[in-house]
Amino acid sequence: MVAGKYEAVWKATEAEKPAFVIGVGDSIQGGNDASADKEWGEFEHLLEPFHKIPYFPVPGNHDIWNEASAKLYVKHAGHPLHYGFDEGPVHFTMLDNSLSDSLQPGELSFFEEDLKAHQGQPVKFIVSHRPSWLLSVVLRNSNFPLAQLAAKYGVKYVLAGHVHEMMHLTLDGVEYISAPSAGGHLRASGKYEDGWFFGYIVAAVNGTDVQFEIHELPAPDGEGRVTPPAD
């Protein structure tokens, strides 16, 4: 994590007056059983000023690396490893791919059960930490389980994190979005136009219409640029 960036993202997000916030994982550095509980305590302290904003995270690979860390995650995140929830006309399916780049059979089973139970919701999002879909979508290949289930149940929006790079792709009418870094190190070119910047995404839902804005942090952490995903 780059010091100060995550706090800056939360402050900027709070100013948007969001109904709730979704986190795409990696809340702690993790990887060490001895320090994990302390790191979660520090994370909770960081979020305390924003406690009035409902927060819905998914677990990342830095959050979970073994069974003990998974139990700590549930304790401190206040949510199961996977779950679903409704906000107005929108249903969110929150998936756990913290330990694997692919969605494992048990996760796919939960995924379908959750979508089946909420198929009446007109707008549906899938959220996970790793963009397990990335290679297939880049190659324009919809022959993978997530895309097939999305088509079956009318999912139009798929969100992830992990790579720290803002990316927007569409395949078969579904928008796939990789969120920009909220504090993780910028890689590769480090250029804004390549998706490397610190920021967050604002989604506005009006009936069944969803509009996204990609927000870069303002100075000194960025230039405060705001664009639609297509840009």
Buried (B, 14 or more C-beta within 10 A) or exposed (E): BBEEBBBBBBEBBBEBEBEEBBBBBBBBBBBEEEEBBEBBEEBBEEBEEBEEBEBBBBBBBBBBBEEEBBEBBEEBBEBEBBBBBEBEBBBBBBBBBBBEEBBEEEBBEBBBEBBEEBEEBEBBBBBBBBBBBBEBBEEEEBEBBBBBBBBEBBBBBBBBBBBBBBBBBEBEEBBBBBBBBBBBEBEEEEEBEBBBBBBBBBBEBEEEEBEBBBBBBEEEBBEEBEBEBEE
